[in-house]
């Protein structure tokens, strides 16, 4: 299953081609095909003879492949099967890619169906190598890698870790999310290339003692969707995040923080270098005055209610708004239980934002930890809209459309 913050419905019905070569990681290509299906991409598959020893064409057919190419010669495939992906598919991804297919691609060999299709392919090509670390480190493989990169082939991974052969090193297939994300990116116009985007997301934790904190149920999903939408469109993305469990591509810069004050320091430090601030974090407005470095003990209680004092935290969004240059744009979120339109307009003005997005945390299918959101959006030039319930990736895509139109 793909994580929700990759489920962008932006390329439904787009045809891609998945090439599979003879590595033990070939079994993961089946899951990759399912993920492409979740995105409603139409996937043709080409498997080499070596790959067919690990996984069968039938398995790919059963999981929804448009057509499974195995050979140029058995007559089952059309006479021009070696050209069909070049004519129909918008992207060719080879996962796993062995040292052998890399060598063939680097040198223009076309002696079986996949290498012939790859040689004819003029669109974006993505390789996800997987092989034993010695094969990966071999000077010939590294030279082929350089050749392919220089020609514009995108390479995802490999990662490091324990290998099927028992060795440890570099050569593991990249995480499937990373491969899917590169495919989506290769299909997406890079109209935000050169735009620097900072996204704050997730909750903050305000510690009372080493065992207890004050926080909220934010999962960071809305911010994760915005960060991925900007990344897919080619932006340079920095994510300042509280404790969340969200995957991001390795070229998204991550700044992990715990407390509102740490988030304040990180965001205000990064802000002068950004074009766009997308501030979705559920920042704690108050922190308990810390008890100290020792755990608060029940035995220290007397009868009656416990008194805990709270102190206010700095408002990050407001501070960024006060220090906003003419070329910078700022988007804020507000979580409300009532009067969304009024509060959104007030906060837009009070925090000097360009766009304010209000979501109701009182209605089902909206707000914290929900896969969907129902928002009211108002901007600084007087436009406002109430949107129906949409998935969070859909909301993110629309918001980014809106705010990028406000950029100079
Ligand atoms: N925000 C912030 N720093 C804070 C509090 C909030 O940057 N200390 C930001 C949030 O990230 C969000 C926006 O301000 O983008 C609105 O947050 P919200 O909690 O809805 O509003 P508050 O200004 O905190 O007002 P209230 O809680 O009273 O509604």
Boltz pocket constraint, residues with backbone or C-beta under 6 A from the ligand:
constraints:
  - pocket:
      binder: B
      contacts: [[A, 260], [A, 279], [A, 280], [A, 281], [A, 282], [A, 283], [A, 284], [A, 285], [A, 313], [A, 314], [A, 315], [A, 316], [A, 317], [A, 318], [A, 331], [A, 332], [A, 333], [A, 334], [A, 335], [A, 336], [A, 347]]
      max_distance: 6.0
